Amino acid sequence: MRIPRFPEPAATGTVTIRATPAEAYAVISDPTAMVRFSEEAYRARWLNGATHAAVGARFQGWNRNGLRRWATRCRVTDADPSLRFAYEVTATPLAVPISRWQYDIAPTDEGCTVTETNWMRVPLWFIPAAVLITGVLDRMRANGAHISTTLDRLKAHLEAVPAPRP
């Protein structure tokens, strides 16, 4: 089975956040936290005893679009604190990655920038099944919109001023 490797990103977005790269990385590298900001993902859990981001660590994600629900398995490929977090997504019944998600963090004078990028790697023959499963006709466009939403929510979370304690 030949898997296309789309060399260009399917979608990407960048946001500037008033937070340190370490603060951004702490949230971005925790899939169980990131689901709070996602448009499709609503739950995640580490697998095989993993408790934090490390190359090779695996996690499962659960996604939704309206009434549709599906699960994915992910493997961390990059876990460079304050710099990059990335993972590959595998969908059942495929045993090969169908996409890659990457978060690059760069320091700025006032905090950091976070760039979220997605590459599609799904076999062409699987696209009709993916449309049936997810209800998404144009995955690249949807992922672009989802990246924008995720980054806006991440920014709001990291820039929120903690409530004063009584």
C-alpha positions, -999 to 999 in steps of 0.1 A, spaced: 0 0 0 15 33 -10 9 62 14 12 97 -1 34 120 19 20 154 12 52 175 15 34 208 20 14 214 52 -23 210 48 -29 238 73 -9 261 95 -15 290 118 5 312 142 -4 332 173 16 355 196 10 348 233 20 368 264 34 337 281 68 321 283 78 293 259 79 270 289 44 279 300 31 274 264 49 241 261 35 228 294 0 230 280 7 221 243 26 190 252 -3 176 273 -30 162 250 -53 158 281 -51 196 285 -52 206 248 -86 190 243 -101 220 262 -91 242 232 -98 219 203 -127 220 180 -129 183 173 -109 165 200 -128 162 233 -109 137 253 -74 122 254 -55 98 276 -19 87 278 -14 50 269 10 23 281 19 40 314 30 73 298 22 103 319 39 131 299 53 140 265 84 120 255 94 108 221 77 74 215 50 80 241 15 72 229 -19 86 236 -55 80 224 -77 108 213 -115 109 209 -130 133 184 -164 145 174 -183 164 147 -219 168 155 -232 133 163 -202 116 147 -175 102 170 -142 85 163 -110 76 181 -73 79 170 -40 66 183 -11 90 184 26 87 188 48 115 200 76 122 175 91 154 189 92 165 226 116 194 228 107 215 259 99 251 250 106 245 213 85 218 196 59 192 203 47 169 175 28 136 170 16 113 143 -20 102 142 -31 67 132 -68 58 126 -82 23 130 -81 1 110 -49 16 94 -16 8 110 2 38 94 1 75 102 -26 95 85 -15 129 97 11 148 116 5 177 140 33 199 151 36 229 175 66 251 172 73 276 199 96 306 195 105 333 222 95 369 216 102 401 236 68 398 252 63 361 254 63 336 225 48 326 192 31 293 187 28 278 152 5 249 147 10 229 115 -8 198 101 3 175 73 -21 150 57 -7 115 52 -39 96 46 -39 71 18 -61 84 -10 -83 53 -10 -92 60 27 -105 95 21 -141 85 13 -142 64 45 -128 93 65 -155 116 51 -182 90 62 -166 86 96 -160 123 104 -186 141 82 -159 165 70 -158 169 32 -127 192 30 -103 181 58 -76 206 49 -100 236 51 -115 222 83 -81 217 99 -72 253 90 -103 266 107 -97 243 137 -61 255 140 -72 291 142 -98 283 169 -74 262 189 -47 289 189 -72 316 198 -84 295 228 -49 286 238 -39 323 238 -69 333 259 -61 305 284 -24 314 287 -31 351 289 -59 348 315 -52 366 347 -56 343 376 -85 353 399 -72 368 432 -75 345 462 -97 357 490 
